Amino acid sequence: MSKNIKKKVVVIGGGTGTYTVLTGLKKFPQLDLSVIVSMMDSGGSNRVIRDEFGLLPTSDIRQCVVALSKKKPNELLRKLFTYRYSAGTGISGMTFGNLFMAALTDIYGSQEKAIERTCEFLGVKGKIIPVTYDNTNLVALYDNGKQVLGEHAIDEPDGNLGEHRIVELSVFPKAKANPAAIKEISLADMIIIGPGDLYTSVLSNIVVDGIAESVINSKAKLLFVINLMTRWGQTNHYKASDFLAEIKKYLFKYPDYVLVNNRKIPSRAVSWYKNVKSEPVNDDIKSTLDMKVIRGNFIHSKYYHKNISDKLTRSLIRHDSSSLAEAIFSLL
């Protein structure tokens, strides 16, 4: 790679998976990073942001800001932005970062401007681009004919609905892609999707009008990071090939590169995940002429424990940001 020409990498997603990828890639000065972020979250503190503040959800934006911010001298600010209140009527479960961006939106009269100012304030390396500024919600249709509205309802399905497969994902009302997102995709050398909840973090971006077409028409190489574990309600009993089939369904092609973990999931983690009806993703895919499969030890050794005030289901194990980033960088 030339020292003078940076490779443009666009990450599409949201949540902790995207945070992990960005944290690792930020360490490579040879990369020009952009992230296109889902804006459909409707659970936890985002429900308050949407219902009481009348704003688009900011939790995924906040995670990207923290991931791409300079470690020094803003370590205190990074801690503040991830701080989650555990007490106080109406504020318990909220993060400082979400409230900060809500305040800036009120000050500047624009959520777009608030995101820009937040990025400047924390010295963000790269561009953070909401996939859309339209107020919309995810809609999932299941194989039993039932339909649900809202990302939170998909993440935490009622009754036995979570046992059924999602056969169609869309947004309501229709939403147009942010022109800035379209531009970044068109300039990319590599587009990265995953890891993350397949429907509510990854495909939630792809179903916004204009995004799939832009990815399809892009000359960039497409890389997909497959999840470590399945998720009840979204990817029950999915094998690696099932994840790829869904990517092809919405993008009409397979990725050029697929990153798959080949380290055995620790038994302690497997036992914990059984309680939430999740299991390790079985690797059943092979490289082809058009798709290269890269396997490696991509699991972080640390176990993650959520804040006591956080009411949402979180991952116990996650990908290792450094090993992921090194594998991705080697392909560039």
C-alpha positions as CSV (number, residue, x, y, z in Angstrom):
1,M,0.0,0.0,0.0
2,S,1.4,3.4,-0.9
3,K,2.4,5.6,2.0
4,N,0.8,8.6,0.3
5,I,-2.5,7.2,-0.8
6,K,-5.0,6.1,2.0
7,K,-7.4,3.3,1.3
8,K,-11.0,4.3,1.9
9,V,-12.8,1.9,4.1
10,V,-16.6,2.2,4.8
11,V,-18.1,0.3,7.7
12,I,-21.9,-0.2,7.6
13,G,-23.7,-1.3,10.7
14,G,-24.3,-0.3,14.3
15,G,-24.0,-1.6,17.9
16,T,-21.1,-3.3,19.6
17,G,-20.0,-5.2,16.5
18,T,-19.3,-2.0,14.5
19,Y,-17.7,-0.4,17.6
20,T,-15.3,-3.4,17.7
21,V,-14.3,-3.1,14.0
22,L,-13.8,0.7,14.2
23,T,-11.7,0.5,17.4
24,G,-9.3,-1.8,15.7
25,L,-9.1,-0.1,12.3
26,K,-8.6,3.3,13.9
27,K,-5.1,2.3,14.8
28,F,-4.0,2.2,11.1
29,P,-3.1,5.7,9.8
30,Q,-3.1,4.4,6.3
31,L,-6.9,4.1,6.3
32,D,-9.5,6.7,5.5
33,L,-12.4,5.6,7.7
34,S,-16.2,6.2,7.4
35,V,-19.0,4.5,9.1
36,I,-22.7,4.5,8.0
37,V,-24.9,4.0,11.1
38,S,-28.3,2.5,11.6
39,M,-30.9,5.0,12.9
40,M,-33.9,2.7,13.7
41,D,-33.2,1.7,17.4
42,S,-36.3,1.9,19.5
43,G,-35.4,0.2,22.8
44,G,-33.8,1.3,26.1
45,S,-32.7,4.9,26.2
46,N,-33.4,5.4,22.5
47,R,-37.1,5.0,23.3
48,V,-36.9,8.1,25.5
49,I,-34.8,9.9,22.8
50,R,-37.5,9.2,20.2
51,D,-40.7,9.5,22.3
52,E,-39.8,12.3,24.7
53,F,-37.2,14.4,22.7
54,G,-38.7,13.7,19.3
55,L,-35.2,12.9,17.9
56,L,-33.7,10.1,15.9
57,P,-31.9,7.4,18.1
58,T,-28.3,8.2,18.9
59,S,-26.9,5.2,20.8
60,D,-25.3,3.7,17.7
61,I,-23.9,7.1,16.8
62,R,-22.5,7.5,20.3
63,Q,-20.7,4.1,20.2
64,C,-19.1,5.1,16.9
65,V,-18.0,8.5,18.3
66,V,-16.4,6.7,21.3
67,A,-14.7,4.1,19.0
68,L,-13.2,6.7,16.7
69,S,-12.3,9.4,19.3
70,K,-8.7,10.1,20.2
71,K,-7.7,8.1,23.3
72,K,-5.8,11.1,24.6
73,P,-6.5,13.7,25.9
74,N,-10.1,12.8,25.9
75,E,-10.1,9.7,28.1
76,L,-12.3,11.4,30.6
77,L,-14.8,12.4,27.9
78,R,-14.8,8.8,26.5
79,K,-15.8,7.6,30.0
80,L,-18.4,10.2,30.3
81,F,-20.0,9.3,26.9
82,T,-20.3,5.7,27.9
83,Y,-21.6,6.4,31.4
84,R,-25.0,5.0,32.0
85,Y,-27.2,6.5,34.9
86,S,-28.4,3.9,37.3
87,A,-30.7,6.1,39.4
88,G,-33.1,9.0,39.0
89,T,-36.7,9.1,37.8
90,G,-36.8,9.1,34.0
91,I,-33.0,9.1,33.7
92,S,-32.1,5.6,34.8
93,G,-30.7,3.6,31.9
94,M,-29.9,6.8,29.9
95,T,-26.3,7.5,28.8
96,F,-24.5,10.8,29.3
97,G,-23.6,10.7,25.6
98,N,-27.2,10.4,24.4
99,L,-28.2,13.3,26.7
100,F,-25.2,15.4,25.5
101,M,-26.2,15.0,21.8
102,A,-29.9,15.8,22.7
103,A,-28.8,19.0,24.3
104,L,-26.6,20.0,21.3
105,T,-29.5,19.3,19.0
106,D,-31.6,21.8,21.0
107,I,-28.8,24.3,21.0
108,Y,-28.0,24.1,17.3
109,G,-31.6,23.3,16.1
110,S,-30.2,20.3,14.0
111,Q,-29.4,16.8,14.9
112,E,-27.0,16.7,12.0
113,K,-25.1,19.7,13.4
114,A,-25.1,18.1,16.8
115,I,-23.4,15.0,15.5
116,E,-20.8,17.1,13.7
117,R,-20.1,19.1,16.9
118,T,-19.8,16.0,19.0
119,C,-17.3,14.5,16.6
120,E,-15.2,17.7,16.7
121,F,-15.4,17.8,20.5
122,L,-14.0,14.3,20.9
123,G,-11.5,14.5,18.0
124,V,-13.1,11.8,16.0
125,K,-10.9,10.2,13.3
126,G,-13.1,9.5,10.3
127,K,-16.6,10.3,9.3
128,I,-19.8,9.2,11.1
129,I,-22.8,9.2,8.8
130,P,-26.4,8.4,9.8
131,V,-27.8,6.1,7.1
132,T,-30.9,8.3,6.9
133,Y,-32.4,11.4,8.6
134,D,-35.9,10.1,7.9
135,N,-38.0,9.1,11.0
136,T,-38.7,5.4,10.2
137,N,-39.0,2.0,11.9
138,L,-37.9,-1.5,11.0
139,V,-40.7,-4.0,10.0
140,A,-40.1,-7.7,10.2
141,L,-42.3,-10.3,8.6
142,Y,-42.0,-13.9,10.0
143,D,-42.5,-17.2,8.4
144,N,-45.8,-17.7,10.4
145,G,-47.2,-14.6,8.7
146,K,-46.9,-12.3,11.7
147,Q,-45.4,-8.8,11.3
148,V,-43.9,-6.6,14.0
149,L,-43.0,-2.9,13.9
150,G,-39.9,-1.5,15.7
151,E,-36.3,-2.7,16.2
152,H,-36.9,-3.4,19.9
153,A,-39.8,-5.7,19.1
154,I,-37.5,-7.6,16.8
155,D,-34.7,-7.8,19.3
156,E,-36.9,-8.8,22.1
157,P,-39.9,-10.7,20.5
158,D,-43.0,-11.6,22.5
159,G,-44.0,-15.1,23.3
160,N,-42.8,-17.8,20.8
161,L,-42.5,-15.4,17.9
162,G,-38.7,-15.5,18.3
163,E,-38.7,-19.2,17.3
164,H,-39.8,-18.2,13.8
165,R,-37.6,-17.0,10.9
166,I,-37.7,-13.5,9.5
167,V,-38.5,-13.8,5.9
168,E,-38.7,-10.1,5.0
169,L,-37.2,-6.9,6.5
170,S,-38.3,-3.5,5.5
171,V,-38.8,0.0,6.9
172,F,-42.0,2.0,7.5
173,P,-42.5,4.6,6.5
174,K,-40.2,4.5,3.5
175,A,-36.8,6.2,4.1
176,K,-34.3,7.6,1.7
177,A,-30.6,7.2,2.2
178,N,-28.5,10.1,3.4
179,P,-26.8,11.5,0.3
180,A,-23.5,11.6,2.3
181,A,-23.8,7.8,2.8
182,I,-24.3,7.2,-0.9
183,K,-21.2,9.3,-1.7
184,E,-19.0,7.5,0.8
185,I,-20.0,4.1,-0.6
186,S,-19.2,5.3,-4.1
187,L,-15.7,6.3,-3.1
188,A,-14.9,3.2,-1.0
189,D,-12.1,0.7,-1.7
190,M,-13.6,-1.7,0.8
191,I,-17.0,-2.0,2.4
192,I,-17.3,-3.9,5.7
193,I,-20.6,-5.3,7.1
194,G,-20.9,-7.2,10.4
195,P,-20.5,-8.4,13.0
196,G,-23.7,-7.5,14.7
197,D,-27.3,-8.5,14.9
198,L,-28.0,-9.5,11.3
199,Y,-31.4,-7.8,10.9
200,T,-31.4,-4.9,13.4
201,S,-27.7,-3.8,13.0
202,V,-26.6,-4.9,9.6
203,L,-29.5,-5.3,7.2
204,S,-31.4,-2.4,8.9
205,N,-29.1,-0.2,6.8
206,I,-29.3,-2.2,3.6
207,V,-33.1,-1.9,3.4
208,V,-33.0,1.9,3.4
209,D,-33.8,3.1,-0.2
210,G,-30.6,3.7,-2.1
211,I,-28.1,1.8,0.1
212,A,-28.3,-1.7,-1.5
213,E,-28.1,-0.2,-5.0
214,S,-25.0,1.9,-4.0
215,V,-23.2,-1.2,-2.6
216,I,-24.1,-3.3,-5.6
217,N,-22.8,-0.6,-8.0
218,S,-19.7,0.2,-6.0
219,K,-16.3,-1.0,-7.2
220,A,-15.3,-1.7,-3.6
221,K,-14.5,-5.1,-2.3
222,L,-17.3,-6.3,0.1
223,L,-16.2,-7.9,3.4
224,F,-18.6,-9.6,5.8
225,V,-17.6,-10.6,9.4
226,I,-19.8,-13.5,10.6
227,N,-21.1,-13.4,14.2
228,L,-19.7,-15.6,16.9
229,M,-23.1,-16.6,18.2
230,T,-26.7,-16.9,17.0
231,R,-29.4,-14.7,18.5
232,W,-32.8,-16.0,19.5
233,G,-35.5,-14.1,17.6
234,Q,-33.2,-13.3,14.7
235,T,-30.8,-16.0,13.7
236,N,-32.0,-19.2,15.6
237,H,-29.8,-22.2,14.6
238,Y,-28.3,-20.2,11.7
239,K,-25.1,-21.6,10.2
240,A,-22.5,-19.4,8.5
241,S,-24.1,-20.3,5.2
242,D,-27.5,-18.9,6.4
243,F,-25.9,-15.6,7.2
244,L,-24.4,-15.4,3.8
245,A,-27.7,-16.4,2.1
246,E,-29.4,-13.4,3.8
247,I,-26.7,-11.1,2.7
248,K,-27.1,-12.3,-0.9
249,K,-30.9,-12.0,-0.6
250,Y,-30.7,-8.2,0.1
251,L,-27.5,-7.4,-1.9
252,F,-27.9,-9.9,-4.7
253,K,-24.4,-11.0,-4.4
254,Y,-22.0,-12.8,-2.0
255,P,-19.2,-10.9,-0.2
256,D,-15.7,-10.9,-1.8
257,Y,-14.3,-11.8,1.7
258,V,-15.7,-13.5,4.7
259,L,-14.1,-13.5,8.1
260,V,-15.0,-16.5,10.3
261,N,-13.8,-17.3,13.8
262,N,-12.2,-20.8,14.1
263,R,-11.4,-20.7,17.8
264,K,-13.6,-22.9,20.0
265,I,-16.1,-20.8,22.1
266,P,-15.2,-21.3,25.8
267,S,-17.5,-23.7,27.6
268,R,-18.4,-21.1,30.2
269,A,-19.7,-18.8,27.5
270,V,-21.6,-21.6,25.7
271,S,-23.3,-22.4,29.0
272,W,-24.3,-18.8,29.6
273,Y,-25.6,-18.4,26.0
274,K,-27.9,-21.5,26.4
275,N,-29.9,-19.4,28.9
276,V,-30.7,-16.9,26.2
277,K,-31.2,-19.6,23.6
278,S,-28.1,-18.8,21.6
279,E,-25.4,-21.2,20.2
280,P,-22.0,-20.9,18.4
281,V,-22.4,-20.2,14.7
282,N,-21.4,-23.4,12.8
283,D,-18.8,-22.8,10.0
284,D,-20.1,-24.7,7.0
285,I,-18.8,-22.5,4.2
286,K,-16.0,-22.9,1.6
287,S,-14.0,-20.5,-0.4
288,T,-15.0,-20.1,-4.1
289,L,-13.5,-18.3,-7.1
290,D,-15.6,-15.2,-6.2
291,M,-15.5,-15.4,-2.4
292,K,-12.5,-15.9,-0.1
293,V,-13.0,-17.2,3.4
294,I,-10.5,-16.1,6.0
295,R,-10.4,-18.0,9.3
296,G,-8.7,-17.1,12.5
297,N,-8.8,-16.6,16.2
298,F,-11.1,-13.6,16.4
299,I,-12.5,-14.0,19.9
300,H,-11.5,-11.4,22.6
301,S,-10.4,-13.1,25.8
302,K,-12.4,-10.7,28.0
303,Y,-16.0,-11.5,29.1
304,Y,-18.3,-8.4,29.0
305,H,-20.7,-7.6,31.7
306,K,-23.4,-5.0,31.1
307,N,-24.2,-2.1,33.5
308,I,-26.8,-2.9,36.1
309,S,-29.0,-0.1,34.7
310,D,-28.9,-1.5,31.2
311,K,-32.1,-3.3,30.5
312,L,-31.2,-4.7,27.0
313,T,-29.6,-8.1,26.2
314,R,-25.9,-7.7,25.5
315,S,-23.2,-10.1,24.3
316,L,-21.0,-11.9,26.8
317,I,-18.2,-12.5,24.3
318,R,-17.1,-10.3,21.4
319,H,-14.7,-10.2,18.5
320,D,-11.2,-9.1,19.2
321,S,-10.8,-5.7,17.6
322,S,-7.0,-6.0,17.0
323,S,-7.1,-9.4,15.3
324,L,-10.1,-8.4,13.2
325,A,-8.4,-5.2,12.1
326,E,-5.1,-6.9,11.2
327,A,-7.0,-9.5,9.1
328,I,-8.9,-6.7,7.3
329,F,-5.8,-4.6,6.8
330,S,-3.9,-7.5,5.2
331,L,-6.6,-7.8,2.5
332,L,-6.0,-4.1,1.5
